Amino acid sequence: MSEDSVSSSPASPRTTRRKAREFALQALYQIEVTGDPSVGAVDAFLLHFEGTAQVKEFARRLISGVISQCGEIDRLIDQATDNWKLGRLAKVDLLIMRMATYELIFCPDIPANVSLDEAIEIGKRFGTDESASFINGVLNQIAQSSCAPSE
């Protein structure tokens, strides 16, 4: 079953990956606040949440990928956010865009349209009323400029 197929099963790949993305967002937020990106800190954070090994494994993949590629990711986001400095962006929006950009650029196994849709939905849940449309606009520019495959 592909990630973008619709399933009502709570263990569907879409549900599993969404939960992992939400965990990763929260862990990345904690890293921003504490300044501690260590594996131990991430593992301690994930211990507080219920999730399968698969969910936590994908969350760790996103977290470590965003941390290791943050310079390149931020460069791409900065190019796509005309007249906005990264420091002025809402922290949650920035972290969602970092995760999705990581997926778009460094995860060829994830279709671009899935990364975009997931980022928008997570933005609706964790961001402001304007987050989803802002995230969508920035990520569309990144996806188009990077020629990320959509399927």
GUKESE-825227 format. One line per field, with one value per atom (N, C-alpha, C): residue number from 1; y, x, z. Coordinates in steps of 0.001 Angstrom, whole numbers, plus 500000, padded with zeros to 6 digits. Atoms other than C-alpha are relative to their C-alpha. Layout:
i <- [NUM / ...]
yy <- [Y / ...]
xx <- [X / ...]
zz <- [Z / ...]
This chain:
i <- [1 / 1 / 1 / 2 / 2 / 2 / 3 / 3 / 3 / 4 / 4 / 4 / 5 / 5 / 5 / 6 / 6 / 6 / 7 / 7 / 7 / 8 / 8 / 8 / 9 / 9 / 9 / 10 / 10 / 10 / 11 / 11 / 11 / 12 / 12 / 12 / 13 / 13 / 13 / 14 / 14 / 14 / 15 / 15 / 15 / 16 / 16 / 16 / 17 / 17 / 17 / 18 / 18 / 18 / 19 / 19 / 19 / 20 / 20 / 20 / 21 / 21 / 21 / 22 / 22 / 22 / 23 / 23 / 23 / 24 / 24 / 24 / 25 / 25 / 25 / 26 / 26 / 26 / 27 / 27 / 27 / 28 / 28 / 28 / 29 / 29 / 29 / 30 / 30 / 30 / 31 / 31 / 31 / 32 / 32 / 32 / 33 / 33 / 33 / 34 / 34 / 34 / 35 / 35 / 35 / 36 / 36 / 36 / 37 / 37 / 37 / 38 / 38 / 38 / 39 / 39 / 39 / 40 / 40 / 40 / 41 / 41 / 41 / 42 / 42 / 42 / 43 / 43 / 43 / 44 / 44 / 44 / 45 / 45 / 45 / 46 / 46 / 46 / 47 / 47 / 47 / 48 / 48 / 48 / 49 / 49 / 49 / 50 / 50 / 50 / 51 / 51 / 51 / 52 / 52 / 52 / 53 / 53 / 53 / 54 / 54 / 54 / 55 / 55 / 55 / 56 / 56 / 56 / 57 / 57 / 57 / 58 / 58 / 58 / 59 / 59 / 59 / 60 / 60 / 60 / 61 / 61 / 61 / 62 / 62 / 62 / 63 / 63 / 63 / 64 / 64 / 64 / 65 / 65 / 65 / 66 / 66 / 66 / 67 / 67 / 67 / 68 / 68 / 68 / 69 / 69 / 69 / 70 / 70 / 70 / 71 / 71 / 71 / 72 / 72 / 72 / 73 / 73 / 73 / 74 / 74 / 74 / 75 / 75 / 75 / 76 / 76 / 76 / 77 / 77 / 77 / 78 / 78 / 78 / 79 / 79 / 79 / 80 / 80 / 80 / 81 / 81 / 81 / 82 / 82 / 82 / 83 / 83 / 83 / 84 / 84 / 84 / 85 / 85 / 85 / 86 / 86 / 86 / 87 / 87 / 87 / 88 / 88 / 88 / 89 / 89 / 89 / 90 / 90 / 90 / 91 / 91 / 91 / 92 / 92 / 92 / 93 / 93 / 93 / 94 / 94 / 94 / 95 / 95 / 95 / 96 / 96 / 96 / 97 / 97 / 97 / 98 / 98 / 98 / 99 / 99 / 99 / 100 / 100 / 100 / 101 / 101 / 101 / 102 / 102 / 102 / 103 / 103 / 103 / 104 / 104 / 104 / 105 / 105 / 105 / 106 / 106 / 106 / 107 / 107 / 107 / 108 / 108 / 108 / 109 / 109 / 109 / 110 / 110 / 110 / 111 / 111 / 111 / 112 / 112 / 112 / 113 / 113 / 113 / 114 / 114 / 114 / 115 / 115 / 115 / 116 / 116 / 116 / 117 / 117 / 117 / 118 / 118 / 118 / 119 / 119 / 119 / 120 / 120 / 120 / 121 / 121 / 121 / 122 / 122 / 122 / 123 / 123 / 123 / 124 / 124 / 124 / 125 / 125 / 125 / 126 / 126 / 126 / 127 / 127 / 127 / 128 / 128 / 128 / 129 / 129 / 129 / 130 / 130 / 130 / 131 / 131 / 131 / 132 / 132 / 132 / 133 / 133 / 133 / 134 / 134 / 134 / 135 / 135 / 135 / 136 / 136 / 136 / 137 / 137 / 137 / 138 / 138 / 138 / 139 / 139 / 139 / 140 / 140 / 140 / 141 / 141 / 141 / 142 / 142 / 142 / 143 / 143 / 143 / 144 / 144 / 144 / 145 / 145 / 145 / 146 / 146 / 146 / 147 / 147 / 147 / 148 / 148 / 148 / 149 / 149 / 149 / 150 / 150 / 150 / 151 / 151 / 151]
yy <- [498829 / 500000 / 501235 / 498793 / 503382 / 500980 / 499051 / 506236 / 500883 / 499061 / 508378 / 499320 / 500641 / 505745 / 500276 / 499679 / 506403 / 498711 / 501171 / 503918 / 500460 / 499645 / 504057 / 499258 / 500758 / 501649 / 500918 / 499145 / 503317 / 499721 / 500340 / 501566 / 500229 / 499745 / 502802 / 500790 / 499244 / 504210 / 501500 / 498565 / 507670 / 500395 / 499701 / 507598 / 499853 / 500238 / 506164 / 501146 / 498926 / 508772 / 501344 / 498729 / 511634 / 500097 / 499999 / 510653 / 500239 / 499820 / 510429 / 501445 / 498599 / 513863 / 500924 / 499179 / 515336 / 499837 / 500220 / 513726 / 500755 / 499336 / 515043 / 501512 / 498562 / 518553 / 500396 / 499684 / 518513 / 499832 / 500204 / 517116 / 501125 / 498901 / 519737 / 501309 / 498812 / 522419 / 499957 / 500144 / 521062 / 500295 / 499748 / 521132 / 501501 / 498543 / 524791 / 500687 / 499368 / 525641 / 499671 / 500435 / 523606 / 500127 / 499975 / 523740 / 498660 / 501325 / 520011 / 499061 / 500892 / 518023 / 498574 / 501310 / 514931 / 498859 / 501199 / 511441 / 499662 / 500277 / 510974 / 500883 / 499081 / 514051 / 499632 / 500411 / 512902 / 498716 / 501257 / 509397 / 500239 / 499683 / 510801 / 500657 / 499348 / 512995 / 498969 / 500974 / 510101 / 498974 / 500922 / 507954 / 500465 / 499439 / 510271 / 499845 / 500133 / 509387 / 498544 / 501340 / 506243 / 499965 / 500167 / 505048 / 498730 / 501222 / 501993 / 500294 / 499847 / 501390 / 500655 / 499420 / 502290 / 501512 / 498570 / 505669 / 500720 / 499338 / 506515 / 499960 / 500099 / 505312 / 501085 / 498966 / 507637 / 501392 / 498719 / 510501 / 500286 / 499827 / 509959 / 500340 / 499719 / 509928 / 501471 / 498593 / 513317 / 500937 / 499140 / 514821 / 500058 / 500006 / 513721 / 500616 / 499415 / 514708 / 501513 / 498542 / 518199 / 500601 / 499483 / 518684 / 499971 / 500130 / 517405 / 500848 / 499246 / 519291 / 501410 / 498735 / 522434 / 501187 / 498882 / 524811 / 500072 / 500048 / 523711 / 500230 / 499838 / 523505 / 501470 / 498590 / 527023 / 500889 / 499225 / 528342 / 499944 / 500165 / 526937 / 500732 / 499291 / 528284 / 501502 / 498574 / 531684 / 500512 / 499607 / 531808 / 500066 / 500078 / 530943 / 500964 / 499070 / 533477 / 501420 / 498643 / 536818 / 500966 / 498946 / 539701 / 499492 / 500550 / 537407 / 499447 / 500596 / 536669 / 498770 / 501223 / 533172 / 500260 / 499676 / 534652 / 500634 / 499366 / 536474 / 499021 / 500981 / 533329 / 499381 / 500730 / 531636 / 498702 / 501149 / 528894 / 498699 / 501233 / 526166 / 499910 / 499997 / 527163 / 499662 / 500255 / 527189 / 498529 / 501400 / 523742 / 499061 / 500807 / 522301 / 500093 / 499829 / 523770 / 499322 / 500700 / 522391 / 498503 / 501434 / 518884 / 499677 / 500271 / 519063 / 500225 / 499753 / 520552 / 498850 / 501169 / 517740 / 498850 / 501082 / 515260 / 500257 / 499663 / 517082 / 499806 / 499986 / 517293 / 498709 / 501106 / 514330 / 498646 / 501261 / 511647 / 499642 / 500314 / 510457 / 498901 / 501044 / 507582 / 500550 / 499377 / 510058 / 500931 / 499118 / 511617 / 501446 / 498585 / 515422 / 500419 / 499581 / 515778 / 499521 / 500493 / 513678 / 500912 / 499100 / 515836 / 501337 / 498720 / 518995 / 499905 / 500164 / 517714 / 499823 / 500242 / 516488 / 501286 / 498750 / 519798 / 500960 / 499113 / 521728 / 499551 / 500515 / 519476 / 500192 / 499795 / 519650 / 501490 / 498556 / 523435 / 500424 / 499696 / 523545 / 499608 / 500502 / 521555 / 500759 / 499439 / 523182 / 501485 / 498610 / 526600 / 500938 / 498989 / 529702 / 499823 / 500062 / 530317 / 500218 / 499693 / 531602 / 498999 / 500891 / 528837 / 499120 / 500962 / 526350 / 500654 / 499370 / 528802 / 500517 / 499533 / 530303 / 498826 / 501199 / 526859 / 499463 / 500485 / 525775 / 500831 / 499132 / 528785 / 499827 / 500140 / 528426 / 498634 / 501348 / 524662 / 499744 / 500134 / 524860 / 500601 / 499389 / 527222 / 499100 / 500884 / 524872 / 498756 / 501205 / 521843 / 500283 / 499654 / 523610 / 500309 / 499636 / 524982 / 498811 / 501173 / 521648 / 498865 / 501025 / 519662 / 498673 / 501199 / 517225 / 499194 / 500819 / 514285 / 499977 / 499972 / 514355 / 498613 / 501374 / 510627 / 499040]
xx <- [500852 / 500000 / 500899 / 499186 / 501450 / 499580 / 500266 / 501680 / 498810 / 501064 / 499213 / 498669 / 501296 / 496492 / 499166 / 500889 / 493480 / 499548 / 500415 / 492709 / 499405 / 500607 / 490461 / 500659 / 499302 / 492715 / 500912 / 499140 / 494465 / 501480 / 498602 / 497671 / 500415 / 499663 / 497638 / 501305 / 498753 / 500926 / 499792 / 500256 / 499358 / 499874 / 500184 / 498285 / 501317 / 498718 / 501634 / 500959 / 499076 / 503611 / 499538 / 500498 / 501346 / 500380 / 499658 / 501852 / 501503 / 498549 / 505614 / 500384 / 499704 / 505658 / 499618 / 500416 / 503742 / 500972 / 498987 / 506183 / 501274 / 498767 / 509109 / 499882 / 500217 / 507634 / 500165 / 499928 / 507252 / 501425 / 498619 / 510755 / 500894 / 499212 / 512237 / 499727 / 500330 / 510392 / 500748 / 499270 / 511885 / 501481 / 498590 / 515335 / 500240 / 499877 / 514787 / 500007 / 500117 / 513822 / 501193 / 498943 / 516477 / 501398 / 498699 / 519286 / 500720 / 499381 / 519909 / 499496 / 500421 / 519767 / 500540 / 499366 / 521422 / 498998 / 500820 / 520127 / 499308 / 500573 / 519576 / 498808 / 501114 / 517367 / 498794 / 501088 / 515321 / 499359 / 500545 / 514965 / 499182 / 500740 / 513902 / 498669 / 501234 / 511344 / 498999 / 500899 / 509903 / 499463 / 500497 / 509558 / 498670 / 501220 / 506737 / 498778 / 501099 / 504585 / 499769 / 500336 / 502758 / 500096 / 499859 / 503670 / 500776 / 499304 / 504893 / 501468 / 498587 / 508552 / 500128 / 499981 / 507795 / 499770 / 500283 / 506338 / 501240 / 498846 / 509307 / 501224 / 498878 / 511805 / 499902 / 500159 / 510339 / 500170 / 499813 / 510198 / 501490 / 498547 / 513908 / 500669 / 499445 / 514676 / 499800 / 500279 / 512989 / 500814 / 499286 / 514554 / 501483 / 498567 / 518092 / 500287 / 499816 / 517665 / 499904 / 500147 / 516436 / 501207 / 498837 / 519258 / 501250 / 498757 / 521985 / 500001 / 500087 / 520744 / 499435 / 500677 / 519477 / 500531 / 499445 / 521859 / 499443 / 500535 / 520768 / 498487 / 501459 / 517112 / 499657 / 500283 / 517160 / 500329 / 499667 / 518872 / 498850 / 501114 / 516043 / 498744 / 501165 / 513340 / 500204 / 499695 / 515048 / 499801 / 500190 / 515091 / 498519 / 501420 / 511376 / 499124 / 500781 / 510274 / 500472 / 499636 / 510612 / 499629 / 500206 / 510976 / 499739 / 500146 / 510909 / 501343 / 498813 / 513885 / 499536 / 500390 / 513836 / 499667 / 500241 / 513982 / 498652 / 501314 / 510696 / 498855 / 501057 / 508785 / 499539 / 500504 / 506532 / 500792 / 499116 / 508688 / 499355 / 500681 / 506088 / 499953 / 500037 / 505660 / 501376 / 498647 / 509430 / 500373 / 499656 / 509823 / 499236 / 500782 / 507020 / 500629 / 499375 / 508651 / 501366 / 498715 / 512041 / 499790 / 500255 / 510603 / 499585 / 500486 / 508770 / 501097 / 498894 / 511788 / 500994 / 499124 / 513919 / 499428 / 500627 / 511427 / 500098 / 499981 / 511250 / 501380 / 498653 / 515008 / 500768 / 499138 / 516475 / 499303 / 500741 / 513736 / 499294 / 500622 / 513146 / 498941 / 501002 / 511054 / 498634 / 501264 / 508341 / 499560 / 500481 / 506242 / 499845 / 500065 / 506416 / 498595 / 501368 / 502634 / 499589 / 500294 / 502460 / 500650 / 499303 / 505074 / 499283 / 500711 / 503221 / 498673 / 501307 / 499794 / 500140 / 499795 / 501099 / 500409 / 499566 / 502846 / 498823 / 501166 / 499662 / 499056 / 500908 / 497542 / 500576 / 499374 / 500031 / 500008 / 500081 / 500145 / 498629 / 501365 / 496366 / 499807 / 500195 / 496594 / 500843 / 499077 / 499613 / 500283 / 499674 / 499878 / 498826 / 501049 / 497757 / 499034 / 500962 / 494834 / 500676 / 499299 / 497296 / 501113 / 498849 / 499887 / 499894 / 500126 / 498534 / 500261 / 499806 / 498412 / 501432 / 498617 / 501820 / 500942 / 499181 / 503420 / 499858 / 500263 / 501786 / 500757 / 499335 / 503134 / 501504 / 498544 / 506688 / 500435 / 499595 / 506851 / 499773 / 500194 / 505387 / 501175 / 498827 / 508217 / 501218 / 498850 / 510796 / 499870 / 500218 / 509250 / 500235 / 499819 / 509187 / 501447 / 498613 / 512692 / 500946 / 499133 / 514134 / 499633 / 500483 / 512173 / 499781 / 500285 / 511140 / 498922 / 501003 / 509240 / 498693 / 501289 / 505521 / 499422 / 500510 / 504914 / 501146]
zz <- [500000 / 500000 / 500000 / 500058 / 499059 / 501071 / 498937 / 501519 / 499701 / 500312 / 499630 / 499715 / 500152 / 499395 / 501243 / 498901 / 501569 / 500657 / 499242 / 504280 / 501309 / 498731 / 507282 / 501149 / 498978 / 509148 / 500798 / 499205 / 512088 / 499779 / 500233 / 511048 / 498552 / 501399 / 507455 / 499930 / 500140 / 506141 / 500156 / 499889 / 505910 / 501464 / 498587 / 509550 / 500755 / 499358 / 510646 / 499715 / 500368 / 508740 / 500551 / 499441 / 509875 / 501474 / 498580 / 513508 / 500172 / 499929 / 512925 / 499701 / 500338 / 511295 / 501161 / 498862 / 514236 / 501167 / 498965 / 516697 / 499647 / 500437 / 514653 / 500172 / 499834 / 514630 / 501463 / 498576 / 518393 / 500537 / 499569 / 518907 / 499478 / 500564 / 516579 / 500745 / 499216 / 518529 / 501329 / 498735 / 521753 / 499795 / 500301 / 520144 / 499841 / 500151 / 519179 / 501365 / 498682 / 522766 / 500892 / 499081 / 524586 / 499411 / 500644 / 522029 / 500053 / 499865 / 522580 / 498904 / 501080 / 519317 / 500133 / 499836 / 520793 / 499816 / 500168 / 520061 / 501320 / 498683 / 523797 / 500307 / 499758 / 524007 / 499142 / 500896 / 520998 / 500511 / 499468 / 522429 / 501261 / 498776 / 525816 / 499660 / 500423 / 524067 / 499478 / 500622 / 522056 / 500997 / 498972 / 525199 / 500588 / 499419 / 526293 / 499101 / 500940 / 523280 / 499635 / 500461 / 522303 / 498489 / 501437 / 518871 / 499725 / 500381 / 517068 / 499727 / 500353 / 516356 / 498632 / 501354 / 512719 / 500050 / 499854 / 513744 / 500536 / 499379 / 515949 / 499092 / 500939 / 513334 / 498921 / 501018 / 510689 / 500618 / 499314 / 513216 / 500176 / 499832 / 513995 / 498665 / 501331 / 510258 / 499646 / 500308 / 509834 / 500882 / 499056 / 512946 / 499643 / 500299 / 512132 / 498638 / 501322 / 508492 / 500018 / 499899 / 509316 / 500699 / 499262 / 511813 / 499120 / 500778 / 509487 / 498732 / 501254 / 506417 / 500200 / 499682 / 508165 / 499192 / 500761 / 506367 / 498591 / 501364 / 502899 / 499996 / 499899 / 503943 / 500229 / 499714 / 505396 / 498806 / 501200 / 502257 / 498996 / 500938 / 500125 / 500479 / 499453 / 502437 / 499877 / 500094 / 502528 / 498572 / 501403 / 498709 / 499623 / 500360 / 498585 / 500802 / 499180 / 501218 / 499733 / 500364 / 499501 / 501118 / 499007 / 501940 / 501413 / 498647 / 504981 / 500442 / 499381 / 507185 / 500778 / 499309 / 508661 / 501464 / 498596 / 512168 / 500260 / 499847 / 511552 / 499793 / 500252 / 510551 / 501309 / 498838 / 513070 / 500123 / 499787 / 514604 / 499536 / 500408 / 514025 / 498477 / 501468 / 510368 / 499428 / 500479 / 509879 / 500175 / 499751 / 511439 / 499070 / 500952 / 509297 / 498609 / 501311 / 506201 / 499937 / 499985 / 507244 / 499787 / 500167 / 507573 / 498571 / 501352 / 504261 / 498962 / 500921 / 502492 / 500053 / 499881 / 503861 / 499177 / 500768 / 502412 / 498496 / 501427 / 499056 / 499380 / 500562 / 498585 / 500264 / 499589 / 500429 / 500141 / 499851 / 500438 / 498692 / 501294 / 496871 / 500099 / 499810 / 498264 / 500399 / 499608 / 499348 / 498876 / 501073 / 496575 / 500486 / 499632 / 496606 / 500397 / 499670 / 496603 / 501388 / 498655 / 499777 / 501035 / 499069 / 501527 / 500102 / 500014 / 500486 / 500741 / 499350 / 501559 / 501503 / 498571 / 504895 / 500718 / 499383 / 505642 / 500165 / 499934 / 504870 / 501110 / 498966 / 507098 / 501404 / 498694 / 509965 / 500337 / 499788 / 509518 / 500475 / 499554 / 509904 / 501459 / 498634 / 513123 / 501018 / 499018 / 514789 / 499803 / 500290 / 513152 / 500217 / 499925 / 512813 / 498830 / 501103 / 510456 / 498648 / 501240 / 507842 / 499665 / 500177 / 508256 / 498765 / 501095 / 505726 / 498649 / 501310 / 502813 / 499854 / 500065 / 503680 / 499735 / 500167 / 503998 / 498577 / 501352 / 500729 / 498962 / 500969 / 498837 / 499988 / 499899 / 500100 / 499479 / 500404 / 499615 / 498511 / 501447 / 496105 / 499241 / 500646 / 495159 / 500121 / 499791 / 496661 / 499116 / 500808 / 494937 / 498516 / 501400 / 491570 / 499671 / 500277 / 491855 / 500117 / 499833 / 492948 / 499053 / 500909 / 490370 / 500735 / 499214 / 493119 / 499288 / 500682 / 491586 / 500792 / 499312 / 492379 / 500187 / 499849 / 492029 / 499987]
